[in-house]
Amino acid sequence: MTIEIDHRGQVALVTGAGAGIGREIARWLARAGATVVVNDLRANHAEAVVAEINREADGPAAGGSASAMVADLRDDDAIDALVAAVVAEHGRLDLAVNNIGMLPRGRRPKRFVDYRGDDWRDIVDQNLTLAALCGRAEAEAMLAGGQGGVILFVSSGETTRPSPFNSIYAAAKAGINHLVTSMATELGPNGIRVLAVAPGTTLTETVAAAFDDDRVAAIVESTPLRRMVEHDELARLSVFLTSDLARCITGQLILADAGAHLSRTRPANQTPG
Ligand SMILES: NC(=O)c1ccc[n+]([C@@H]2O[C@H](COP(=O)([O-])OP(=O)(O)OC[C@H]3O[C@@H](n4cnc5c(N)ncnc54)[C@H](O)[C@@H]3O)[C@@H](O)[C@H]2O)c1
């Protein structure tokens, strides 16, 4: 018997999919047959991912297809407009992955006592408020469609242990972990599953630019599987969790972190992960 993950006929939206982890989630959802909307604020990145997916879809392992919707989701109106555009163009929304996060431009990890009000507001906006507002608009579209769906938030392994110098980022991401329990309870009767996934440290462009070799070696050394997480590994988990194979799973945080949550408090971080 062959077990297949089949997203054919499903419409998926992935935010911040022009690079890093979001890009891989978009590619893997398309490989499983979904029609994927690639959102990013960087038009050239979004379009490159769309071209990559559509090239792959024409090849021997024919999968789904993709289109780009360029928007900066820091604006509430942009979130509602994006979700409305997905439904207008494709007639439905089945899967939504809320992936945007990390520290906003200009914010750095620092000592807890050095964080000020504008740091808190910016980091919580980027990592919790923006995701929650995306979830709201997506849930509304799924309720209107009446066919159920899956809303997946990208949280962080930093929520499973103390995160010195990244206290606000970790607290904001931890807010997502709890939000999914409330959303899953409210939306479950309508066939909508809500989950959070968390990668361990993954050397995406943003993280690679901030980590030196010593920092990478320290993470590898403190991780049970003695490795970092590859770009596609959270995507493999996400494609399963959004599929029918996972149809009874909702309201949880699930990690793809090479066991990092089992290690003790990590050494002081240079950037969130
Ligand atoms: N990389 C890691 O080690 C790691 C670990 C744990 C959690 N995470 C989480 O995974 C998610 C993805 O991380 P990544 O490392 O791939 O990030 P990344 O910075 O490499 O990519 C994020 C993408 O989102 C886009 N983006 C940012 N703000 C946006 C906005 N307002 N509107 C539209 N697009 C926007 C960027 O242009 C970029 O293409 C984040 O939520 C992050 O917190 C990452």
Ligand as a Chemical Component Dictionary entry (heavy atoms), coordinates in Angstrom:
data_LIG
# 
_chem_comp.id                   LIG 
_chem_comp.type                 NON-POLYMER 
_chem_comp.pdbx_formal_charge   0 
_chem_comp.three_letter_code    LIG 
# 
loop_
_chem_comp_atom.comp_id 
_chem_comp_atom.atom_id 
_chem_comp_atom.alt_atom_id 
_chem_comp_atom.type_symbol 
_chem_comp_atom.charge 
_chem_comp_atom.model_Cartn_x 
_chem_comp_atom.model_Cartn_y 
_chem_comp_atom.model_Cartn_z 
_chem_comp_atom.pdbx_ordinal 
LIG N1  N1  N 0  14.631 30.363 10.791 1  
LIG C1  C1  C 0  14.528 29.900 12.029 2  
LIG O1  O1  O 0  15.505 29.436 12.644 3  
LIG C2  C2  C 0  13.187 29.918 12.727 4  
LIG C3  C3  C 0  13.068 29.202 13.938 5  
LIG C4  C4  C 0  11.838 29.230 14.622 6  
LIG C5  C5  C 0  10.766 29.933 14.083 7  
LIG N2  N2  N 1  10.914 30.603 12.912 8  
LIG C6  C6  C 0  9.742  31.303 12.374 9  
LIG O2  O2  O 0  9.523  30.837 11.051 10 
LIG C7  C7  C 0  8.940  31.881 10.275 11 
LIG C8  C8  C 0  9.751  32.079 8.994  12 
LIG O3  O3  O 0  11.094 32.376 9.349  13 
LIG P1  P1  P 0  12.229 32.501 8.238  14 
LIG O4  O4  O 0  13.528 32.314 8.941  15 
LIG O5  O5  O -1 11.897 31.669 7.052  16 
LIG O6  O6  O 0  12.048 34.060 7.848  17 
LIG P2  P2  P 0  12.690 34.867 6.637  18 
LIG O7  O7  O 0  12.980 36.218 7.198  19 
LIG O8  O8  O 0  13.811 34.097 5.990  20 
LIG O9  O9  O 0  11.507 34.959 5.559  21 
LIG C9  C9  C 0  10.326 35.641 5.880  22 
LIG C10 C10 C 0  9.654  36.142 4.604  23 
LIG O10 O10 O 0  8.498  36.902 5.025  24 
LIG C11 C11 C 0  8.442  38.112 4.292  25 
LIG N3  N3  N 0  7.771  39.124 5.125  26 
LIG C12 C12 C 0  8.236  39.678 6.280  27 
LIG N4  N4  N 0  7.347  40.590 6.752  28 
LIG C13 C13 C 0  6.310  40.602 5.877  29 
LIG C14 C14 C 0  5.101  41.357 5.800  30 
LIG N5  N5  N 0  4.803  42.272 6.737  31 
LIG N6  N6  N 0  4.251  41.135 4.766  32 
LIG C15 C15 C 0  4.552  40.207 3.805  33 
LIG N7  N7  N 0  5.703  39.475 3.819  34 
LIG C16 C16 C 0  6.563  39.667 4.834  35 
LIG C17 C17 C 0  9.889  38.476 4.006  36 
LIG O11 O11 O 0  9.998  39.335 2.872  37 
LIG C18 C18 C 0  10.528 37.084 3.784  38 
LIG O12 O12 O 0  10.501 36.723 2.405  39 
LIG C19 C19 C 0  8.882  33.115 11.187 40 
LIG O13 O13 O 0  7.606  33.214 11.768 41 
LIG C20 C20 C 0  9.922  32.812 12.254 42 
LIG O14 O14 O 0  9.655  33.489 13.453 43 
LIG C21 C21 C 0  12.098 30.623 12.223 44 
# 
loop_
_chem_comp_bond.comp_id 
_chem_comp_bond.atom_id_1 
_chem_comp_bond.atom_id_2 
_chem_comp_bond.value_order 
_chem_comp_bond.pdbx_ordinal 
LIG N1  C1  SING 1  
LIG C1  O1  DOUB 2  
LIG C1  C2  SING 3  
LIG C2  C3  SING 4  
LIG C2  C21 DOUB 5  
LIG C3  C4  DOUB 6  
LIG C4  C5  SING 7  
LIG C5  N2  DOUB 8  
LIG N2  C6  SING 9  
LIG N2  C21 SING 10 
LIG C6  O2  SING 11 
LIG C6  C20 SING 12 
LIG O2  C7  SING 13 
LIG C7  C8  SING 14 
LIG C7  C19 SING 15 
LIG C8  O3  SING 16 
LIG O3  P1  SING 17 
LIG P1  O4  DOUB 18 
LIG P1  O5  SING 19 
LIG P1  O6  SING 20 
LIG O6  P2  SING 21 
LIG P2  O7  DOUB 22 
LIG P2  O8  SING 23 
LIG P2  O9  SING 24 
LIG O9  C9  SING 25 
LIG C9  C10 SING 26 
LIG C10 O10 SING 27 
LIG C10 C18 SING 28 
LIG O10 C11 SING 29 
LIG C11 N3  SING 30 
LIG C11 C17 SING 31 
LIG N3  C12 SING 32 
LIG N3  C16 SING 33 
LIG C12 N4  DOUB 34 
LIG N4  C13 SING 35 
LIG C13 C14 SING 36 
LIG C13 C16 DOUB 37 
LIG C14 N5  SING 38 
LIG C14 N6  DOUB 39 
LIG N6  C15 SING 40 
LIG C15 N7  DOUB 41 
LIG N7  C16 SING 42 
LIG C17 O11 SING 43 
LIG C17 C18 SING 44 
LIG C18 O12 SING 45 
LIG C19 O13 SING 46 
LIG C19 C20 SING 47 
LIG C20 O14 SING 48 
# 
